[in-house]
Amino acid sequence: QVQVLESGGGLVQAGGSLRLTCAVSGTIYSISSMGWYRQAPGKQRELVATDVSGGTADYTESVKGRFTISRDNAKNTAYLQMNSLKPEDTAVYYCNVRTYYRANYWGQGIQVNVSS
């Protein structure tokens, strides 16, 4: 059974940094992409960053230049380095994992709070 587990969230002051980790456990085949989404209170879930196998990364406009997604394929792990955090980055962050076989897995989410 595949499980996706996020870690590294918490409370940080504006301008600070956090690093989120997404670890995939269980047997999973042919990961095509790993990405991070977030959902703020009263808002829809939005894509933050995605890393497609082969090295292509994509970011939502509001985090470009501040967030960096990376992957360790050997460990089936993805990271989201978040710098220069802003209060508007406050949200529950979710890891998403997709495979070439069209499987789609989500973590349970982790809270990130940025105080002003």
C-alpha positions, 0 to 999 in steps of 0.5 A: 500500500502506497503512503505519502507523508509530509513533514517539516511544516510549522510556524515561522515569521515572515521572511523566514524559511521552511523545508517540507519533505514528502516521503513515499512508502510502499511499492510504487512504480514509475513516478511521473511527477511529484508536486506540492499543492496548498489550500488556504482557509476559504480558498480552493486547493492550488498547485504550488510546484511540480517536478516532472521526471526528467527534471522539469519544474513548474511553479505558480507565479506567486512563489517563483524565486522563493520556493524550490522543489527538488526530488531524490528519486532513489528515496522516492522523496520530494522537498519544497524549500520555501524562503522569504515566506509571506503571511499569504503562504499560510495554508495546508500543504499537500504532496501529490504523487502521480505515476505513468500508470495514472495512479494519483496519491495524496498526503494528508497535508501539513500546516504552514503558518507564517506570522506577520 
